[in-house]
Amino acid sequence: MPLTSPQHLVLAGGGHSHALVLLHWCMHPQRRPAGWITLVNRQSSTLYSGMIPGLIAGHYKRSEIAIDLRRLCDRAGVSLVIAEITGVDVSQQQLQLRDRPALSFSQLSINVGGGTQPGPLLAIKPLEPALETLDAAQGPASPPFQLLGSGLAAMEVAMALRQRWPKRRLQVLHRPETVPSRLLSSLSQLKIDVLPSTTLNPSGPGLRCTGSQAPEWLSSSGLPCCPDSGRVRTQSSLQVLGHPTIFAAGDCAVIDNQPRPPSGVWAVRAAATLAHNLRAASEGDRLRQWRPQRRALQLLGGVNPEGCPQAWALWGGIQIGPHPWIWRWKQRIDRQFMERFDQAPAMESKAMDCRGCAAKLPAAPLEAALEAAGLKSLGTAPEDAASLGKDWLQSVDGFPALISDPWLNGRLTALHASSDLWACGTSVASAMAVITLPKTAAALQQELLSQTLSGLRSGFEPQGAQLIGGHTLEARSEAPTPLSLGLQVSLSVNGKRPARPWTKGGLRAGDQLLLSRPLGTGVLFAAAMAGAAQPEDLDHALAQMGTSQHPIVEQLQTLICLEPEALLSCTDVTGFGLLGHLGEMLQASHHQLQVVLDASAIPALPGALKLLKAQHASSLAPANRRSWSLLDPTKDHPAKVILARAGSGVTSEDDQALLELLVDPQTCGPLLLGCSESMANALLQANDTAWHHIGVVQSMQD
Ligand SMILES: Cc1cc2nc3c(=O)[nH]c(=O)nc-3n(C[C@H](O)[C@H](O)[C@H](O)COP(=O)(O)OP(=O)(O)OC[C@H]3O[C@@H](n4cnc5c(N)ncnc54)[C@H](O)[C@@H]3O)c2cc1C
């Protein structure tokens, strides 16, 4: 059923206009439309167009020109969904996404940019594959690199490539009549061949820079689009013609009576009107009409034959330069544009307590409470799942929403809860859910619930598990911003009891310790709340967390059929961190065992160690540090865990970061197992192995 009111504003695409609208809401939270707001983009950062040629030339690193959409969303109180948009169902008011359910909206704003017009060679847009191709392109002796296009983008990319590759043969292939002659002579001075487009070698290396084309799904969704460019036609209020609840801006859109060429300049300038009108429309106020200037100043970067950067200033038919000071001026404008995003303040109400599995109670109060309640054995001999009669195993898990995407949050909770059964050697057969929803309007609760349930199904169904029931609750506390962070999912999971479940207590001297994936989710998400984690590191962590470990459990089950005694002990690393859960295994196993961990083999997610060195940590880490005592010998006993460090090159800072990694709480963390040497070899030598060999178990007497 389409959402009407209350408001779910969906921002489709994180282009320049939407990035600036988000920044506007960070700076002026009172101007943010009420209700739930979600941004959908295919990555968690977007590149600032003005600095792209500088990136290609090598003047900037990627991180210097990337706008961190995840951080902007966090600070503006907006949910972030990383997904590929495939269409709009206008009648149902739904944004369609690849490989996941559509998102219902009451208001939609589209800023997805454009691609390059079809033709030979790889397209310059989308940018990411083009940039990867440039990174992989070979040296000066390779065949000429071709740039097909007659516009300023082709000229600018050619000059940027000359700075990147001073010696490689470069060719611009263009329609002769379309390029200003002074620019063409500058290309010739840089030893860039300027040839007619008819001489193109379609199988040679190169990029197509032939003008912008809006995504095809806009017109196939029934939105009114220009027949040639595919751009969505809007009024000067930026409302799509005939669709007052849908707005569009940037390269994918064009104002019907005031067309402007696709360019970052216009996408940037549309942002103020868009921010105003999204709010006005949601409140039934009068919309502002945007009257863009007839033309905009363009600063075109280049290089002189001596390799010194320079730039042109273009205003309509007037051309000034090239000159190095115009380049410096351009650089200053571009850097100031990017600095604005670093100054975005966080929302005042933002709680800084960690979420996901880091929201668990520390071990000490948990054990004390269990003892006081007469349930001490649950604290001292905990298994990952409990026996339910002789045929079934059962477990329960859940946490307050880790991320603002309700579908992915549901999927992660399902995978996290499943890992308790995976650690016992079985998969989930059925699950029940208790889902607490934020206190808000029923239509929004319905959308949050259906996204969450779809996410749960996506985690359960591939392992043959059914969601067989549950309950919903409405929170009694104030709803957070964004609303989706008010979700709380708890799951009970059941699985067939294997003939011989793996336990925490099955470690034996001689077992090899294997870990199924790197550590570091706790610190990455803690640092994200402080705006300190890199967007690509969070994307990497989320991709790992969203990957089911069910296939590797099946791999283990297959190997066990060949060698039944090979694996007796396994657990999943969650809230107490690797060391805490390893300590549980040692406590439950034979008391005279000791583990030797290879410090250099403990795998960390990208960015995790750097953040730990910068003193970031999950809010559960301080309590988890009590497991460091496992590393200390007592006067009667040697240490239970020995951390074997590589001889040279390890600083005390590295050492401290590793110790912190060992107690970092994990959501959707790795499986940790102790197995025979032959099984360890089989696992480590398998194609695309996920496993890391991190240590061995030995007898204390060894
Ligand atoms: C080499 C080159 C140099 C340029 N230099 C300049 C310049 O100096 N100055 C200038 O003004 N312009 C320049 N441009 C043009 C400029 O890049 C575009 O005009 C500008 O980026 C358009 O901005 P936008 O906000 O419309 O969309 P974009 O900046 O293209 O952003 C769109 C966002 O939507 C996301 N997205 C797209 N499709 C989907 C989907 N299906 N699902 C999910 N997410 C999606 C993308 O990942 C991206 O993050 C240059 C272009 C090129 C190719």
The ligand as a MOL file (V3000), in Angstrom:
LIG
                    3D

  0  0  0     0  0            999 V3000
M  V30 BEGIN CTAB
M  V30 COUNTS 53 58 0 0 0
M  V30 BEGIN ATOM
M  V30 1 C 36.0340 13.5240 -16.0800 0
M  V30 2 C 34.9510 14.4750 -15.6790 0
M  V30 3 C 35.2860 15.6970 -15.1740 0
M  V30 4 C 34.3020 16.5870 -14.7820 0
M  V30 5 N 34.6640 17.7750 -14.2670 0
M  V30 6 C 33.7280 18.6420 -13.8750 0
M  V30 7 C 34.0680 19.8840 -13.3190 0
M  V30 8 O 35.2290 20.2190 -13.2110 0
M  V30 9 N 33.0660 20.7030 -12.9090 0
M  V30 10 C 31.7520 20.3260 -13.0200 0
M  V30 11 O 30.8680 21.1020 -12.6400 0
M  V30 12 N 31.3940 19.1670 -13.5570 0
M  V30 13 C 32.3370 18.3090 -13.9880 0
M  V30 14 N 31.9740 17.1120 -14.5200 0
M  V30 15 C 30.5510 16.7660 -14.6300 0
M  V30 16 C 30.0960 16.2560 -13.2850 0
M  V30 17 O 30.7890 15.1000 -12.9100 0
M  V30 18 C 28.6190 15.9580 -13.2490 0
M  V30 19 O 27.9260 16.9530 -13.9030 0
M  V30 20 C 28.1820 15.8980 -11.8070 0
M  V30 21 O 28.8630 14.8760 -11.1400 0
M  V30 22 C 26.7030 15.6670 -11.7070 0
M  V30 23 O 26.3710 15.6800 -10.3810 0
M  V30 24 P 25.0670 14.9480 -9.8520 0
M  V30 25 O 24.8650 15.4650 -8.4910 0
M  V30 26 O 23.9670 15.1220 -10.8080 0
M  V30 27 O 25.4080 13.3930 -9.8440 0
M  V30 28 P 26.7080 12.5720 -9.5340 0
M  V30 29 O 27.8180 13.4120 -9.0320 0
M  V30 30 O 26.9820 11.7400 -10.7480 0
M  V30 31 O 26.2470 11.6250 -8.3290 0
M  V30 32 C 25.2540 10.6470 -8.4870 0
M  V30 33 C 25.3340 9.6560 -7.3380 0
M  V30 34 O 24.2800 8.7160 -7.4890 0
M  V30 35 C 24.7830 7.4070 -7.4030 0
M  V30 36 N 23.9850 6.5570 -8.2770 0
M  V30 37 C 23.8530 6.6710 -9.6060 0
M  V30 38 N 23.0310 5.7120 -10.0660 0
M  V30 39 C 22.6440 4.9890 -9.0060 0
M  V30 40 C 21.8100 3.8500 -8.8470 0
M  V30 41 N 21.1900 3.2740 -9.8780 0
M  V30 42 N 21.6420 3.3310 -7.6180 0
M  V30 43 C 22.2630 3.8780 -6.5450 0
M  V30 44 N 23.0630 4.9630 -6.6530 0
M  V30 45 C 23.2570 5.5100 -7.8590 0
M  V30 46 C 26.2320 7.4920 -7.8480 0
M  V30 47 O 26.9940 6.4390 -7.2950 0
M  V30 48 C 26.6370 8.8650 -7.3120 0
M  V30 49 O 27.1230 8.7610 -5.9880 0
M  V30 50 C 32.9450 16.2230 -14.9180 0
M  V30 51 C 32.5990 14.9580 -15.4180 0
M  V30 52 C 33.6080 14.1000 -15.8010 0
M  V30 53 C 33.2220 12.7570 -16.3450 0
M  V30 END ATOM
M  V30 BEGIN BOND
M  V30 1 1 1 2
M  V30 2 1 2 3
M  V30 3 2 2 52
M  V30 4 2 3 4
M  V30 5 1 4 5
M  V30 6 1 4 50
M  V30 7 2 5 6
M  V30 8 1 6 7
M  V30 9 1 6 13
M  V30 10 2 7 8
M  V30 11 1 7 9
M  V30 12 1 9 10
M  V30 13 2 10 11
M  V30 14 1 10 12
M  V30 15 2 12 13
M  V30 16 1 13 14
M  V30 17 1 14 15
M  V30 18 1 14 50
M  V30 19 1 15 16
M  V30 20 1 16 17
M  V30 21 1 16 18
M  V30 22 1 18 19
M  V30 23 1 18 20
M  V30 24 1 20 21
M  V30 25 1 20 22
M  V30 26 1 22 23
M  V30 27 1 23 24
M  V30 28 2 24 25
M  V30 29 1 24 26
M  V30 30 1 24 27
M  V30 31 1 27 28
M  V30 32 2 28 29
M  V30 33 1 28 30
M  V30 34 1 28 31
M  V30 35 1 31 32
M  V30 36 1 32 33
M  V30 37 1 33 34
M  V30 38 1 33 48
M  V30 39 1 34 35
M  V30 40 1 35 36
M  V30 41 1 35 46
M  V30 42 1 36 37
M  V30 43 1 36 45
M  V30 44 2 37 38
M  V30 45 1 38 39
M  V30 46 1 39 40
M  V30 47 2 39 45
M  V30 48 1 40 41
M  V30 49 2 40 42
M  V30 50 1 42 43
M  V30 51 2 43 44
M  V30 52 1 44 45
M  V30 53 1 46 47
M  V30 54 1 46 48
M  V30 55 1 48 49
M  V30 56 2 50 51
M  V30 57 1 51 52
M  V30 58 1 52 53
M  V30 END BOND
M  V30 END CTAB
M  END
